[in-house]
Amino acid sequence: MPQLASAETRTVLENVRWETFLELADGRRGGVPRMTFDRGVLELMTPRRQHEHIGRLIGRMVEAFSEVRGIEITSCASTAFKRTDLDRAFEPDESYYIAHADEIRCKDEVDLPIDPPPDLVIEVEITSSAIKKLRLFAAMGVPEVWRHDGTRLEMLRLEGDRYLPILASVGLPGLTAAMIDAVISRRFDEGETALIRAFREAISVG
């Protein structure tokens, strides 16, 4: 089994101005490295295959589940969500609007805080981030966060100003962390198409 310790690399810069962060973010080619900015601290995270594989599998399960169960979503993937007024920004591995899917669907760009934050943010975090991500997400009002550490998925729901663990998604009722973990645990044994096909069959009769 591949070692997960090298699944991502992180670089942290301190005393970075908001304007400098915007210049760096806009000057990239593509969306790598992914950036998180928290009041002067900038973290650059470059994901490798293990990180991306887990993140995309979880994303594909979200998309399959929403389709089978008839739940409308609007996907934003690794869109940069910025709050100039809070001096904070993040780029998740995957993100979705669910309760606000219809509201966001007609927009090419998300403009926080005029628009709501994504209803679900998915983060693969195999190595520790220097930024307190949950504190940042809470400040920006993200209702639901899923975090995968390379071994298991933790689902969290915002209550007040902090996140509490939940066993099943609130935004996607009926989808549990255990269901996702069962698929992720088989990623070295079966092809991705076979895994998603089996997942769809399971939730179709569940």
N, C-alpha and C positions, 0 to 999 in steps of 0.2 A: 504494500500500500504506500502511495507517495507520502512524503513528509509534508506537513502543513505549515511548518515554521517559516518557509520562504514564500508563502502564498501572497505576500504583499510587502512592499517596502514603504517606509514613512520618513519624511523629512519635515522638521518643524522650524519655522522662522518666527522670531519674536520682534515686537515693535514695528510691525508692518502697518502702514497707513491704508485706510479703506480704498483710496484712489489707486494705490499701488496694487492691491489685491485685484481690483477691477481690470487694471491694465494687464496683469499676468493672466487672469482668467480669459480675457478677450484675445490675448495674443497666442494662446495655445493652438496647436493643430489637433482637432478632435477634442475629446473629453478627458484626456489623460495628460498629466496626473489629475486625479480628482481632488478637489480642494474643499477644505473646511476652514472657515474664518470665524474667529471668536474674539472680538474686541482687541485686535492687535496681534493675535496669535494665528499664524497661517500654517496649516498642516497640508502637505502634499502627499497623497497616497497613490502609489502605482500598483495596481492589482496585477497579479499573474494568473495563470490559467486556473489554478485551484480555486482562487477567490471568485473569478468570473464564472466558473462552472457552477459553483454552488448558488451564486446569485441568480444566474439565468434559469437554473432549474426551479428555484423557488418562484421566480417570476412567471415561468411557464405554468406552474401549478395554479397560481393566482388567476391567470388568464383562462386556463381550462375550467377551473371551478366556477368562475363568474359566468362563463358561457353556458356550462351545463345547468347551473342553477338559475340562469336568467337574470343575473345581477349586472346592471350596466356599469361599466368602468371607463375611465379615461386614463391611459397610461402616459407617464412623463419620464420614465426611465431615469437617467442620471441628470435631468435638468438641474441647472443651478438655481436654487431658491435663495433670494437675497432680501435682507431687511436693512436698508440703509439707516433707518431710525434706531435699530438695535445694534448696528455695527456687527452683524452676524450673517453668515451665509453657509450653505452646505450643498453638496452634490451627492445624493444617495446612490446606492447600487441600483435600486429599483424604487419607483414611487407610483402611486395610483390615487386618482380621485374616485371616490365611490359615492358618498352622499352628495358631493358637489360635482359629479361627473357631467351632468347636463349643463351646469353653469360654466365649466371650463372648456367643454368640447369645442365651442365656436371661437376660441381664442388661440392665436398663434403663439403668444407669449403670456406667461403668468407674471403678474405685477403685484408683489406683496408690498404693503399689507392691504392694498385695495382688494385683491383676490384672496381667498382662503388658502391656507397651506394644504399640501396633499393630505388626504384622509389616511393614507398608509405609506409609511416609509420602511424600506427593507435595507438593512445594513449587514454585510458580512464583515466581521471584525475578528480576524484570527489572531492578529497581534494587537496589543493595546494602543489605543489612540491617546495622544497627548492632550486632546481636548475632551472635556466632559460632554460627550455628545447628547446624552439624555437631557442635561441641563439646557443645552442649546435648543434641542427639539421642543422642550417644554416652553421655553421663552418664545418660540415661534408658533406655538399652539398646535403642533402636530398631534392629532388625536390618538393614533395607534402606530407603534413602532415594533418591528420584528428584528431581532438580532441573532445572527448565527455565528458561533465561535469556531466553526470547523467540525464540531462534534454534535451539537444540538441547537435547536431553535428555541428562542425565548420570545414569547409574545407579551407586549406591554401595552397598557391603556392609560392615557393621561387622566388623572384624577386630581383636580385642583392644580397644584404646581409641581406634581411629581408623578412618576410612572409606577403603576402596580402590575405585577405579573398576572396574566390571564391564561387559561388553558385553551380557549378557543377565541377566534377572531370575533370582534363586535361588528366591524364593517362588513365582514363576509361570514355571516352566521352559518355554523355547521362545519367550518374549516378549522381544524385543530393543529396545534404544534406537533402532536404525535403523528398525525397523518402525513405531514410534510417530512418529519424526521424519518419515517419509514421508507419514503422514496429516496431521500438523500443518502441513506445508509446503503442503498443498493446501487449507487452510481458507478461503482467500479465493476459490478457484476453484469449489468445489463446496459443496452444502448439507450440513449436518451429518448428516442421515439417509442421504444417498448415501455419505458418507465412511464411516460406521459399517457400512453394508450391505456396501460393498466390502471393508472390513477383515474382517468376519465371513466373507465368502466366501473370502478369501485364507487365513485361518487354518484354515478348515474343510478345505481341501485340502492344507495345508502339513504 
